[in-house]
Amino acid sequence: ILFQTQGAELNSEHSITAFARAASYLGGNCKVLGTFASQGKINPAMLERRKNADKNDPHAATPRNLERWQKASMHPNEEDFSRAKEFVKAMQRKIALREKYLNMKK
């Protein structure tokens, strides 16, 4: 089960790629049963570097990025924690069902 928090938007290419990259490090015999993402705060030192980045840099302080950074600064929040709790419950059910199925095959 993979968890992540990051300043990127949850359905962004960056977020999806981060999950794929993390899963690739687990090895071929590992099965990913679920993933959970929450937007999170961005490291202030990183934001300072990005504020001074060249305007052609995709991470530069464009109006769109400034808006995303502002939204990210408010996460994780209570709604994110609630979603995380529900995800954990769902994964517990999934693991129990998987174990039941694997025991039936024995």
Distance bins in CASP14 RR format, pairs under 12 A and 6 or more apart:
PFRMAT RR
TARGET T0000
AUTHOR 0000-0000-0000
RMODE 2
METHOD distances of the structure
MODEL  1
1 19 0 0 0 0 0 1 0 0 0 0 0
1 22 0 0 0 0 0 1 0 0 0 0 0
1 23 0 0 0 0 0 1 0 0 0 0 0
1 26 0 0 0 0 0 1 0 0 0 0 0
1 30 0 0 0 0 0 1 0 0 0 0 0
1 31 0 0 0 0 0 1 0 0 0 0 0
1 32 1 0 0 1 0 0 0 0 0 0 0
1 33 1 0 1 0 0 0 0 0 0 0 0
1 34 1 0 1 0 0 0 0 0 0 0 0
1 35 1 0 0 1 0 0 0 0 0 0 0
1 36 1 0 0 1 0 0 0 0 0 0 0
1 37 0 0 0 0 0 1 0 0 0 0 0
1 84 0 0 0 0 0 1 0 0 0 0 0
1 87 0 0 0 0 1 0 0 0 0 0 0
1 88 0 0 0 0 1 0 0 0 0 0 0
1 90 0 0 0 0 0 1 0 0 0 0 0
1 91 1 0 1 0 0 0 0 0 0 0 0
1 92 0 0 0 0 1 0 0 0 0 0 0
1 94 0 0 0 0 1 0 0 0 0 0 0
1 95 0 0 0 0 1 0 0 0 0 0 0
1 98 0 0 0 0 0 1 0 0 0 0 0
2 15 0 0 0 0 0 1 0 0 0 0 0
2 16 0 0 0 0 0 1 0 0 0 0 0
2 18 0 0 0 0 1 0 0 0 0 0 0
2 19 1 0 1 0 0 0 0 0 0 0 0
2 20 0 0 0 0 1 0 0 0 0 0 0
2 21 0 0 0 0 0 1 0 0 0 0 0
2 22 1 0 1 0 0 0 0 0 0 0 0
2 23 1 0 0 1 0 0 0 0 0 0 0
2 24 0 0 0 0 0 1 0 0 0 0 0
2 25 0 0 0 0 0 1 0 0 0 0 0
2 26 0 0 0 0 1 0 0 0 0 0 0
2 30 0 0 0 0 0 1 0 0 0 0 0
2 31 0 0 0 0 0 1 0 0 0 0 0
2 32 1 0 0 1 0 0 0 0 0 0 0
2 33 0 0 0 0 1 0 0 0 0 0 0
2 34 1 0 0 1 0 0 0 0 0 0 0
2 35 1 0 1 0 0 0 0 0 0 0 0
2 36 1 0 0 1 0 0 0 0 0 0 0
2 37 0 0 0 0 1 0 0 0 0 0 0
2 87 0 0 0 0 0 1 0 0 0 0 0
2 91 0 0 0 0 0 1 0 0 0 0 0
3 18 0 0 0 0 0 1 0 0 0 0 0
3 19 0 0 0 0 1 0 0 0 0 0 0
3 22 0 0 0 0 1 0 0 0 0 0 0
3 32 0 0 0 0 0 1 0 0 0 0 0
3 34 0 0 0 0 1 0 0 0 0 0 0
3 35 1 0 0 1 0 0 0 0 0 0 0
3 36 1 0 1 0 0 0 0 0 0 0 0
3 37 1 0 0 1 0 0 0 0 0 0 0
3 38 0 0 0 0 1 0 0 0 0 0 0
3 40 0 0 0 0 0 1 0 0 0 0 0
3 76 0 0 0 0 0 1 0 0 0 0 0
3 80 0 0 0 0 0 1 0 0 0 0 0
3 83 0 0 0 0 0 1 0 0 0 0 0
3 84 1 0 0 1 0 0 0 0 0 0 0
3 87 0 0 0 0 1 0 0 0 0 0 0
3 88 0 0 0 0 1 0 0 0 0 0 0
3 91 0 0 0 0 0 1 0 0 0 0 0
4 10 0 0 0 0 1 0 0 0 0 0 0
4 12 0 0 0 0 0 1 0 0 0 0 0
4 14 0 0 0 0 0 1 0 0 0 0 0
4 15 1 0 0 1 0 0 0 0 0 0 0
4 16 0 0 0 0 0 1 0 0 0 0 0
4 17 0 0 0 0 0 1 0 0 0 0 0
4 18 1 0 1 0 0 0 0 0 0 0 0
4 19 1 0 0 1 0 0 0 0 0 0 0
4 20 0 0 0 0 0 1 0 0 0 0 0
4 21 0 0 0 0 0 1 0 0 0 0 0
4 22 1 0 0 1 0 0 0 0 0 0 0
4 23 0 0 0 0 0 1 0 0 0 0 0
4 34 0 0 0 0 0 1 0 0 0 0 0
4 35 1 0 0 1 0 0 0 0 0 0 0
4 36 1 0 0 1 0 0 0 0 0 0 0
4 37 1 0 1 0 0 0 0 0 0 0 0
4 38 1 0 0 1 0 0 0 0 0 0 0
4 39 0 0 0 0 1 0 0 0 0 0 0
4 40 0 0 0 0 1 0 0 0 0 0 0
4 76 0 0 0 0 0 1 0 0 0 0 0
4 80 0 0 0 0 0 1 0 0 0 0 0
4 84 0 0 0 0 0 1 0 0 0 0 0
4 87 0 0 0 0 0 1 0 0 0 0 0
5 15 0 0 0 0 0 1 0 0 0 0 0
5 18 0 0 0 0 0 1 0 0 0 0 0
5 36 0 0 0 0 1 0 0 0 0 0 0
5 37 1 0 0 1 0 0 0 0 0 0 0
5 38 1 0 1 0 0 0 0 0 0 0 0
5 39 1 0 0 1 0 0 0 0 0 0 0
5 40 1 0 1 0 0 0 0 0 0 0 0
5 41 0 0 0 0 1 0 0 0 0 0 0
5 42 0 0 0 0 0 1 0 0 0 0 0
5 43 0 0 0 0 0 1 0 0 0 0 0
5 72 0 0 0 0 1 0 0 0 0 0 0
5 75 1 0 0 1 0 0 0 0 0 0 0
5 76 1 0 0 1 0 0 0 0 0 0 0
5 77 0 0 0 0 0 1 0 0 0 0 0
5 80 0 0 0 0 1 0 0 0 0 0 0
5 81 0 0 0 0 0 1 0 0 0 0 0
5 83 0 0 0 0 0 1 0 0 0 0 0
5 84 0 0 0 0 1 0 0 0 0 0 0
6 12 0 0 0 0 1 0 0 0 0 0 0
6 14 1 0 0 1 0 0 0 0 0 0 0
6 15 1 0 0 1 0 0 0 0 0 0 0
6 16 0 0 0 0 0 1 0 0 0 0 0
6 17 0 0 0 0 0 1 0 0 0 0 0
6 18 1 0 0 1 0 0 0 0 0 0 0
6 19 0 0 0 0 0 1 0 0 0 0 0
6 22 0 0 0 0 0 1 0 0 0 0 0
6 37 1 0 0 1 0 0 0 0 0 0 0
6 38 0 0 0 0 1 0 0 0 0 0 0
6 39 1 0 0 1 0 0 0 0 0 0 0
6 40 1 0 0 1 0 0 0 0 0 0 0
6 41 0 0 0 0 1 0 0 0 0 0 0
6 42 0 0 0 0 1 0 0 0 0 0 0
6 43 0 0 0 0 0 1 0 0 0 0 0
6 46 0 0 0 0 0 1 0 0 0 0 0
6 68 0 0 0 0 0 1 0 0 0 0 0
6 69 0 0 0 0 0 1 0 0 0 0 0
6 72 0 0 0 0 1 0 0 0 0 0 0
6 75 0 0 0 0 1 0 0 0 0 0 0
6 76 0 0 0 0 0 1 0 0 0 0 0
7 14 0 0 0 0 1 0 0 0 0 0 0
7 15 0 0 0 0 1 0 0 0 0 0 0
7 18 0 0 0 0 0 1 0 0 0 0 0
7 37 0 0 0 0 0 1 0 0 0 0 0
7 38 0 0 0 0 1 0 0 0 0 0 0
7 39 1 0 1 0 0 0 0 0 0 0 0
7 40 1 0 1 0 0 0 0 0 0 0 0
7 41 1 0 0 1 0 0 0 0 0 0 0
7 42 1 0 1 0 0 0 0 0 0 0 0
7 43 0 0 0 0 1 0 0 0 0 0 0
7 46 0 0 0 0 1 0 0 0 0 0 0
7 47 0 0 0 0 1 0 0 0 0 0 0
7 50 0 0 0 0 0 1 0 0 0 0 0
7 59 0 0 0 0 0 1 0 0 0 0 0
7 65 0 0 0 0 0 1 0 0 0 0 0
7 68 1 0 0 1 0 0 0 0 0 0 0
7 69 1 0 0 1 0 0 0 0 0 0 0
7 70 0 0 0 0 0 1 0 0 0 0 0
7 71 0 0 0 0 1 0 0 0 0 0 0
7 72 1 0 1 0 0 0 0 0 0 0 0
7 73 0 0 0 0 1 0 0 0 0 0 0
7 74 0 0 0 0 0 1 0 0 0 0 0
7 75 1 0 0 1 0 0 0 0 0 0 0
7 76 0 0 0 0 0 1 0 0 0 0 0
8 14 1 0 1 0 0 0 0 0 0 0 0
8 15 1 0 1 0 0 0 0 0 0 0 0
8 16 0 0 0 0 1 0 0 0 0 0 0
8 17 0 0 0 0 1 0 0 0 0 0 0
8 18 1 0 0 1 0 0 0 0 0 0 0
8 19 0 0 0 0 0 1 0 0 0 0 0
8 37 0 0 0 0 1 0 0 0 0 0 0
8 38 0 0 0 0 0 1 0 0 0 0 0
8 39 1 0 0 1 0 0 0 0 0 0 0
8 40 0 0 0 0 1 0 0 0 0 0 0
8 42 0 0 0 0 1 0 0 0 0 0 0
8 58 0 0 0 0 0 1 0 0 0 0 0
8 59 0 0 0 0 0 1 0 0 0 0 0
8 65 0 0 0 0 0 1 0 0 0 0 0
8 68 1 0 0 1 0 0 0 0 0 0 0
8 69 0 0 0 0 0 1 0 0 0 0 0
8 71 0 0 0 0 0 1 0 0 0 0 0
8 72 0 0 0 0 1 0 0 0 0 0 0
8 75 0 0 0 0 0 1 0 0 0 0 0
9 15 1 0 0 1 0 0 0 0 0 0 0
9 16 0 0 0 0 0 1 0 0 0 0 0
9 18 0 0 0 0 0 1 0 0 0 0 0
9 37 0 0 0 0 1 0 0 0 0 0 0
9 38 0 0 0 0 0 1 0 0 0 0 0
9 39 1 0 0 1 0 0 0 0 0 0 0
9 40 0 0 0 0 0 1 0 0 0 0 0
9 64 0 0 0 0 0 1 0 0 0 0 0
9 65 0 0 0 0 0 1 0 0 0 0 0
9 67 0 0 0 0 0 1 0 0 0 0 0
9 68 1 0 0 1 0 0 0 0 0 0 0
9 69 0 0 0 0 0 1 0 0 0 0 0
9 71 0 0 0 0 1 0 0 0 0 0 0
9 72 0 0 0 0 1 0 0 0 0 0 0
9 75 0 0 0 0 0 1 0 0 0 0 0
10 16 0 0 0 0 1 0 0 0 0 0 0
10 18 0 0 0 0 0 1 0 0 0 0 0
10 19 0 0 0 0 0 1 0 0 0 0 0
10 35 0 0 0 0 0 1 0 0 0 0 0
10 36 0 0 0 0 0 1 0 0 0 0 0
10 37 1 0 1 0 0 0 0 0 0 0 0
10 38 1 0 0 1 0 0 0 0 0 0 0
10 39 1 0 0 1 0 0 0 0 0 0 0
10 40 0 0 0 0 1 0 0 0 0 0 0
10 68 0 0 0 0 0 1 0 0 0 0 0
10 71 0 0 0 0 0 1 0 0 0 0 0
10 72 0 0 0 0 0 1 0 0 0 0 0
10 75 0 0 0 0 1 0 0 0 0 0 0
10 76 0 0 0 0 0 1 0 0 0 0 0
10 80 0 0 0 0 0 1 0 0 0 0 0
10 83 0 0 0 0 0 1 0 0 0 0 0
11 17 0 0 0 0 0 1 0 0 0 0 0
11 19 0 0 0 0 0 1 0 0 0 0 0
11 37 0 0 0 0 1 0 0 0 0 0 0
11 39 0 0 0 0 0 1 0 0 0 0 0
12 18 0 0 0 0 1 0 0 0 0 0 0
12 19 0 0 0 0 0 1 0 0 0 0 0
12 37 0 0 0 0 1 0 0 0 0 0 0
12 39 0 0 0 0 1 0 0 0 0 0 0
12 58 0 0 0 0 0 1 0 0 0 0 0
12 64 0 0 0 0 0 1 0 0 0 0 0
12 65 0 0 0 0 0 1 0 0 0 0 0
12 68 0 0 0 0 1 0 0 0 0 0 0
12 72 0 0 0 0 0 1 0 0 0 0 0
13 19 0 0 0 0 0 1 0 0 0 0 0
13 20 0 0 0 0 0 1 0 0 0 0 0
13 21 0 0 0 0 0 1 0 0 0 0 0
13 58 0 0 0 0 0 1 0 0 0 0 0
14 20 0 0 0 0 0 1 0 0 0 0 0
14 21 0 0 0 0 0 1 0 0 0 0 0
14 37 0 0 0 0 0 1 0 0 0 0 0
14 39 0 0 0 0 0 1 0 0 0 0 0
14 58 0 0 0 0 1 0 0 0 0 0 0
14 59 0 0 0 0 1 0 0 0 0 0 0
14 65 0 0 0 0 0 1 0 0 0 0 0
14 68 0 0 0 0 0 1 0 0 0 0 0
15 21 0 0 0 0 0 1 0 0 0 0 0
15 22 0 0 0 0 0 1 0 0 0 0 0
15 35 0 0 0 0 1 0 0 0 0 0 0
15 36 0 0 0 0 0 1 0 0 0 0 0
15 37 1 0 1 0 0 0 0 0 0 0 0
15 38 0 0 0 0 0 1 0 0 0 0 0
15 39 0 0 0 0 1 0 0 0 0 0 0
15 40 0 0 0 0 0 1 0 0 0 0 0
15 68 0 0 0 0 0 1 0 0 0 0 0
15 72 0 0 0 0 0 1 0 0 0 0 0
16 22 0 0 0 0 0 1 0 0 0 0 0
16 23 0 0 0 0 0 1 0 0 0 0 0
16 35 0 0 0 0 1 0 0 0 0 0 0
16 37 0 0 0 0 1 0 0 0 0 0 0
17 23 0 0 0 0 0 1 0 0 0 0 0
17 24 0 0 0 0 0 1 0 0 0 0 0
17 37 0 0 0 0 0 1 0 0 0 0 0
18 24 0 0 0 0 0 1 0 0 0 0 0
18 25 0 0 0 0 0 1 0 0 0 0 0
18 35 0 0 0 0 1 0 0 0 0 0 0
18 37 0 0 0 0 1 0 0 0 0 0 0
19 25 0 0 0 0 0 1 0 0 0 0 0
19 26 0 0 0 0 0 1 0 0 0 0 0
19 32 0 0 0 0 1 0 0 0 0 0 0
19 34 0 0 0 0 1 0 0 0 0 0 0
19 35 1 0 1 0 0 0 0 0 0 0 0
19 36 0 0 0 0 1 0 0 0 0 0 0
19 37 1 0 0 1 0 0 0 0 0 0 0
20 26 0 0 0 0 0 1 0 0 0 0 0
20 32 0 0 0 0 0 1 0 0 0 0 0
20 35 0 0 0 0 1 0 0 0 0 0 0
22 30 0 0 0 0 0 1 0 0 0 0 0
22 32 0 0 0 0 1 0 0 0 0 0 0
22 34 0 0 0 0 0 1 0 0 0 0 0
22 35 0 0 0 0 1 0 0 0 0 0 0
22 36 0 0 0 0 0 1 0 0 0 0 0
22 37 0 0 0 0 0 1 0 0 0 0 0
23 30 1 0 0 1 0 0 0 0 0 0 0
23 31 0 0 0 0 1 0 0 0 0 0 0
23 32 1 0 1 0 0 0 0 0 0 0 0
23 33 0 0 0 0 0 1 0 0 0 0 0
23 34 0 0 0 0 1 0 0 0 0 0 0
23 35 0 0 0 0 1 0 0 0 0 0 0
24 30 0 0 0 0 1 0 0 0 0 0 0
24 32 0 0 0 0 0 1 0 0 0 0 0
25 32 0 0 0 0 0 1 0 0 0 0 0
26 32 1 0 0 1 0 0 0 0 0 0 0
26 33 0 0 0 0 0 1 0 0 0 0 0
31 94 0 0 0 0 0 1 0 0 0 0 0
31 95 0 0 0 0 0 1 0 0 0 0 0
31 98 0 0 0 0 1 0 0 0 0 0 0
31 102 0 0 0 0 0 1 0 0 0 0 0
32 91 0 0 0 0 0 1 0 0 0 0 0
32 94 0 0 0 0 0 1 0 0 0 0 0
33 87 0 0 0 0 0 1 0 0 0 0 0
33 88 0 0 0 0 0 1 0 0 0 0 0
33 90 0 0 0 0 1 0 0 0 0 0 0
33 91 1 0 0 1 0 0 0 0 0 0 0
33 92 0 0 0 0 0 1 0 0 0 0 0
33 93 0 0 0 0 0 1 0 0 0 0 0
33 94 1 0 1 0 0 0 0 0 0 0 0
33 95 1 0 0 1 0 0 0 0 0 0 0
33 96 0 0 0 0 0 1 0 0 0 0 0
33 97 0 0 0 0 0 1 0 0 0 0 0
33 98 1 0 0 1 0 0 0 0 0 0 0
33 99 0 0 0 0 0 1 0 0 0 0 0
34 87 0 0 0 0 1 0 0 0 0 0 0
34 88 0 0 0 0 0 1 0 0 0 0 0
34 90 0 0 0 0 1 0 0 0 0 0 0
34 91 1 0 0 1 0 0 0 0 0 0 0
34 92 0 0 0 0 0 1 0 0 0 0 0
34 93 0 0 0 0 0 1 0 0 0 0 0
34 94 1 0 0 1 0 0 0 0 0 0 0
34 95 0 0 0 0 0 1 0 0 0 0 0
34 98 0 0 0 0 0 1 0 0 0 0 0
35 84 0 0 0 0 0 1 0 0 0 0 0
35 87 0 0 0 0 1 0 0 0 0 0 0
35 90 0 0 0 0 0 1 0 0 0 0 0
35 91 0 0 0 0 1 0 0 0 0 0 0
36 76 0 0 0 0 0 1 0 0 0 0 0
36 80 0 0 0 0 1 0 0 0 0 0 0
36 81 0 0 0 0 0 1 0 0 0 0 0
36 83 1 0 0 1 0 0 0 0 0 0 0
36 84 1 0 0 1 0 0 0 0 0 0 0
36 85 0 0 0 0 0 1 0 0 0 0 0
36 86 0 0 0 0 1 0 0 0 0 0 0
36 87 1 0 1 0 0 0 0 0 0 0 0
36 88 0 0 0 0 1 0 0 0 0 0 0
36 89 0 0 0 0 0 1 0 0 0 0 0
36 90 0 0 0 0 1 0 0 0 0 0 0
36 91 0 0 0 0 1 0 0 0 0 0 0
37 75 0 0 0 0 0 1 0 0 0 0 0
37 76 0 0 0 0 0 1 0 0 0 0 0
37 80 0 0 0 0 1 0 0 0 0 0 0
37 83 0 0 0 0 1 0 0 0 0 0 0
37 84 0 0 0 0 1 0 0 0 0 0 0
37 87 0 0 0 0 1 0 0 0 0 0 0
38 72 0 0 0 0 0 1 0 0 0 0 0
38 74 0 0 0 0 0 1 0 0 0 0 0
38 75 1 0 0 1 0 0 0 0 0 0 0
38 76 1 0 1 0 0 0 0 0 0 0 0
38 77 0 0 0 0 1 0 0 0 0 0 0
38 78 0 0 0 0 0 1 0 0 0 0 0
38 79 0 0 0 0 1 0 0 0 0 0 0
38 80 1 0 1 0 0 0 0 0 0 0 0
38 81 0 0 0 0 1 0 0 0 0 0 0
38 82 0 0 0 0 0 1 0 0 0 0 0
38 83 1 0 0 1 0 0 0 0 0 0 0
38 84 1 0 0 1 0 0 0 0 0 0 0
38 85 0 0 0 0 0 1 0 0 0 0 0
38 87 0 0 0 0 1 0 0 0 0 0 0
39 68 0 0 0 0 1 0 0 0 0 0 0
39 69 0 0 0 0 0 1 0 0 0 0 0
39 70 0 0 0 0 0 1 0 0 0 0 0
39 71 1 0 0 1 0 0 0 0 0 0 0
39 72 1 0 1 0 0 0 0 0 0 0 0
39 73 0 0 0 0 1 0 0 0 0 0 0
39 74 0 0 0 0 1 0 0 0 0 0 0
39 75 1 0 1 0 0 0 0 0 0 0 0
39 76 1 0 0 1 0 0 0 0 0 0 0
39 77 0 0 0 0 1 0 0 0 0 0 0
39 79 0 0 0 0 0 1 0 0 0 0 0
39 80 1 0 0 1 0 0 0 0 0 0 0
39 83 0 0 0 0 0 1 0 0 0 0 0
40 68 0 0 0 0 0 1 0 0 0 0 0
40 69 0 0 0 0 0 1 0 0 0 0 0
40 71 0 0 0 0 1 0 0 0 0 0 0
40 72 1 0 1 0 0 0 0 0 0 0 0
40 73 0 0 0 0 1 0 0 0 0 0 0
40 74 0 0 0 0 1 0 0 0 0 0 0
40 75 1 0 1 0 0 0 0 0 0 0 0
40 76 1 0 1 0 0 0 0 0 0 0 0
40 77 0 0 0 0 1 0 0 0 0 0 0
40 80 1 0 0 1 0 0 0 0 0 0 0
40 81 0 0 0 0 0 1 0 0 0 0 0
41 47 0 0 0 0 1 0 0 0 0 0 0
41 68 0 0 0 0 0 1 0 0 0 0 0
41 69 0 0 0 0 1 0 0 0 0 0 0
41 70 0 0 0 0 0 1 0 0 0 0 0
41 71 0 0 0 0 0 1 0 0 0 0 0
41 72 1 0 1 0 0 0 0 0 0 0 0
41 73 1 0 1 0 0 0 0 0 0 0 0
41 74 0 0 0 0 1 0 0 0 0 0 0
41 75 1 0 0 1 0 0 0 0 0 0 0
41 76 0 0 0 0 1 0 0 0 0 0 0
41 77 0 0 0 0 0 1 0 0 0 0 0
41 80 0 0 0 0 0 1 0 0 0 0 0
42 48 0 0 0 0 0 1 0 0 0 0 0
42 49 0 0 0 0 0 1 0 0 0 0 0
42 50 0 0 0 0 1 0 0 0 0 0 0
42 51 0 0 0 0 0 1 0 0 0 0 0
42 59 0 0 0 0 0 1 0 0 0 0 0
42 61 0 0 0 0 0 1 0 0 0 0 0
42 65 0 0 0 0 0 1 0 0 0 0 0
42 66 0 0 0 0 0 1 0 0 0 0 0
42 68 0 0 0 0 1 0 0 0 0 0 0
42 69 1 0 1 0 0 0 0 0 0 0 0
42 70 0 0 0 0 0 1 0 0 0 0 0
42 71 0 0 0 0 0 1 0 0 0 0 0
42 72 1 0 1 0 0 0 0 0 0 0 0
42 73 1 0 0 1 0 0 0 0 0 0 0
42 74 0 0 0 0 0 1 0 0 0 0 0
42 75 0 0 0 0 1 0 0 0 0 0 0
43 49 0 0 0 0 1 0 0 0 0 0 0
43 50 0 0 0 0 0 1 0 0 0 0 0
43 69 0 0 0 0 0 1 0 0 0 0 0
43 72 0 0 0 0 0 1 0 0 0 0 0
43 73 0 0 0 0 0 1 0 0 0 0 0
44 50 0 0 0 0 0 1 0 0 0 0 0
44 51 0 0 0 0 0 1 0 0 0 0 0
44 69 0 0 0 0 0 1 0 0 0 0 0
44 72 0 0 0 0 0 1 0 0 0 0 0
44 73 0 0 0 0 1 0 0 0 0 0 0
45 51 0 0 0 0 0 1 0 0 0 0 0
45 52 0 0 0 0 0 1 0 0 0 0 0
46 52 0 0 0 0 0 1 0 0 0 0 0
46 53 0 0 0 0 0 1 0 0 0 0 0
46 59 0 0 0 0 1 0 0 0 0 0 0
46 61 0 0 0 0 0 1 0 0 0 0 0
46 65 0 0 0 0 0 1 0 0 0 0 0
46 69 0 0 0 0 1 0 0 0 0 0 0
46 72 0 0 0 0 0 1 0 0 0 0 0
47 53 0 0 0 0 0 1 0 0 0 0 0
47 59 0 0 0 0 1 0 0 0 0 0 0
47 60 0 0 0 0 0 1 0 0 0 0 0
47 61 0 0 0 0 1 0 0 0 0 0 0
47 65 0 0 0 0 1 0 0 0 0 0 0
47 66 0 0 0 0 1 0 0 0 0 0 0
47 68 0 0 0 0 0 1 0 0 0 0 0
47 69 1 0 0 1 0 0 0 0 0 0 0
47 70 0 0 0 0 0 1 0 0 0 0 0
47 72 0 0 0 0 1 0 0 0 0 0 0
47 73 0 0 0 0 1 0 0 0 0 0 0
48 61 0 0 0 0 0 1 0 0 0 0 0
48 69 0 0 0 0 0 1 0 0 0 0 0
49 57 0 0 0 0 1 0 0 0 0 0 0
49 59 0 0 0 0 1 0 0 0 0 0 0
49 60 0 0 0 0 0 1 0 0 0 0 0
49 61 0 0 0 0 0 1 0 0 0 0 0
50 57 1 0 0 1 0 0 0 0 0 0 0
50 58 0 0 0 0 1 0 0 0 0 0 0
50 59 1 0 1 0 0 0 0 0 0 0 0
50 60 1 0 0 1 0 0 0 0 0 0 0
50 61 1 0 0 1 0 0 0 0 0 0 0
50 62 0 0 0 0 1 0 0 0 0 0 0
50 65 1 0 0 1 0 0 0 0 0 0 0
50 66 0 0 0 0 1 0 0 0 0 0 0
50 68 0 0 0 0 0 1 0 0 0 0 0
50 69 0 0 0 0 1 0 0 0 0 0 0
50 72 0 0 0 0 0 1 0 0 0 0 0
51 57 0 0 0 0 0 1 0 0 0 0 0
51 59 0 0 0 0 1 0 0 0 0 0 0
51 60 0 0 0 0 1 0 0 0 0 0 0
51 61 1 0 1 0 0 0 0 0 0 0 0
51 62 0 0 0 0 0 1 0 0 0 0 0
51 65 0 0 0 0 1 0 0 0 0 0 0
51 66 0 0 0 0 1 0 0 0 0 0 0
51 69 0 0 0 0 1 0 0 0 0 0 0
52 59 0 0 0 0 0 1 0 0 0 0 0
52 60 0 0 0 0 1 0 0 0 0 0 0
52 61 0 0 0 0 1 0 0 0 0 0 0
53 59 1 0 1 0 0 0 0 0 0 0 0
53 60 1 0 1 0 0 0 0 0 0 0 0
53 61 1 0 0 1 0 0 0 0 0 0 0
53 62 0 0 0 0 1 0 0 0 0 0 0
53 65 0 0 0 0 1 0 0 0 0 0 0
54 60 1 0 0 1 0 0 0 0 0 0 0
54 61 0 0 0 0 0 1 0 0 0 0 0
54 62 0 0 0 0 0 1 0 0 0 0 0
55 61 0 0 0 0 1 0 0 0 0 0 0
55 62 1 0 0 1 0 0 0 0 0 0 0
55 63 0 0 0 0 0 1 0 0 0 0 0
55 65 0 0 0 0 0 1 0 0 0 0 0
56 62 0 0 0 0 0 1 0 0 0 0 0
57 65 0 0 0 0 1 0 0 0 0 0 0
58 64 0 0 0 0 0 1 0 0 0 0 0
58 65 0 0 0 0 1 0 0 0 0 0 0
58 68 0 0 0 0 0 1 0 0 0 0 0
59 65 1 0 0 1 0 0 0 0 0 0 0
59 66 0 0 0 0 0 1 0 0 0 0 0
59 68 0 0 0 0 0 1 0 0 0 0 0
59 69 0 0 0 0 0 1 0 0 0 0 0
60 66 0 0 0 0 1 0 0 0 0 0 0
60 69 0 0 0 0 0 1 0 0 0 0 0
61 67 0 0 0 0 0 1 0 0 0 0 0
61 68 0 0 0 0 0 1 0 0 0 0 0
61 69 0 0 0 0 1 0 0 0 0 0 0
61 70 0 0 0 0 0 1 0 0 0 0 0
62 68 0 0 0 0 1 0 0 0 0 0 0
62 69 0 0 0 0 0 1 0 0 0 0 0
63 69 0 0 0 0 0 1 0 0 0 0 0
63 70 0 0 0 0 0 1 0 0 0 0 0
64 70 0 0 0 0 0 1 0 0 0 0 0
64 71 0 0 0 0 0 1 0 0 0 0 0
65 71 0 0 0 0 0 1 0 0 0 0 0
65 72 0 0 0 0 0 1 0 0 0 0 0
66 72 0 0 0 0 0 1 0 0 0 0 0
66 73 0 0 0 0 0 1 0 0 0 0 0
67 73 0 0 0 0 0 1 0 0 0 0 0
67 74 0 0 0 0 0 1 0 0 0 0 0
68 74 0 0 0 0 0 1 0 0 0 0 0
68 75 0 0 0 0 0 1 0 0 0 0 0
69 75 0 0 0 0 0 1 0 0 0 0 0
71 77 0 0 0 0 0 1 0 0 0 0 0
71 80 0 0 0 0 0 1 0 0 0 0 0
72 80 0 0 0 0 0 1 0 0 0 0 0
74 80 0 0 0 0 1 0 0 0 0 0 0
75 81 0 0 0 0 0 1 0 0 0 0 0
75 83 0 0 0 0 0 1 0 0 0 0 0
75 84 0 0 0 0 0 1 0 0 0 0 0
76 82 0 0 0 0 0 1 0 0 0 0 0
76 83 0 0 0 0 1 0 0 0 0 0 0
76 84 1 0 0 1 0 0 0 0 0 0 0
76 85 0 0 0 0 0 1 0 0 0 0 0
77 83 0 0 0 0 1 0 0 0 0 0 0
77 84 0 0 0 0 0 1 0 0 0 0 0
78 84 0 0 0 0 0 1 0 0 0 0 0
78 85 0 0 0 0 0 1 0 0 0 0 0
79 85 0 0 0 0 0 1 0 0 0 0 0
79 86 0 0 0 0 0 1 0 0 0 0 0
80 86 0 0 0 0 0 1 0 0 0 0 0
80 87 0 0 0 0 0 1 0 0 0 0 0
81 87 0 0 0 0 0 1 0 0 0 0 0
81 88 0 0 0 0 0 1 0 0 0 0 0
82 88 0 0 0 0 0 1 0 0 0 0 0
82 89 0 0 0 0 0 1 0 0 0 0 0
83 89 0 0 0 0 0 1 0 0 0 0 0
83 90 0 0 0 0 0 1 0 0 0 0 0
84 90 0 0 0 0 0 1 0 0 0 0 0
84 91 0 0 0 0 0 1 0 0 0 0 0
85 91 0 0 0 0 0 1 0 0 0 0 0
85 92 0 0 0 0 0 1 0 0 0 0 0
86 92 0 0 0 0 0 1 0 0 0 0 0
86 93 0 0 0 0 0 1 0 0 0 0 0
87 93 0 0 0 0 0 1 0 0 0 0 0
87 94 0 0 0 0 0 1 0 0 0 0 0
88 94 0 0 0 0 0 1 0 0 0 0 0
88 95 0 0 0 0 0 1 0 0 0 0 0
89 95 0 0 0 0 0 1 0 0 0 0 0
89 96 0 0 0 0 0 1 0 0 0 0 0
90 96 0 0 0 0 0 1 0 0 0 0 0
90 97 0 0 0 0 0 1 0 0 0 0 0
91 97 0 0 0 0 0 1 0 0 0 0 0
91 98 0 0 0 0 0 1 0 0 0 0 0
92 98 0 0 0 0 0 1 0 0 0 0 0
92 99 0 0 0 0 0 1 0 0 0 0 0
93 99 0 0 0 0 0 1 0 0 0 0 0
93 100 0 0 0 0 0 1 0 0 0 0 0
94 100 0 0 0 0 0 1 0 0 0 0 0
94 101 0 0 0 0 0 1 0 0 0 0 0
95 101 0 0 0 0 0 1 0 0 0 0 0
95 102 0 0 0 0 0 1 0 0 0 0 0
96 102 0 0 0 0 0 1 0 0 0 0 0
96 103 0 0 0 0 0 1 0 0 0 0 0
97 103 0 0 0 0 0 1 0 0 0 0 0
97 104 0 0 0 0 0 1 0 0 0 0 0
98 104 0 0 0 0 0 1 0 0 0 0 0
98 105 0 0 0 0 0 1 0 0 0 0 0
99 105 0 0 0 0 0 1 0 0 0 0 0
99 106 0 0 0 0 0 1 0 0 0 0 0
100 106 0 0 0 0 0 1 0 0 0 0 0
END
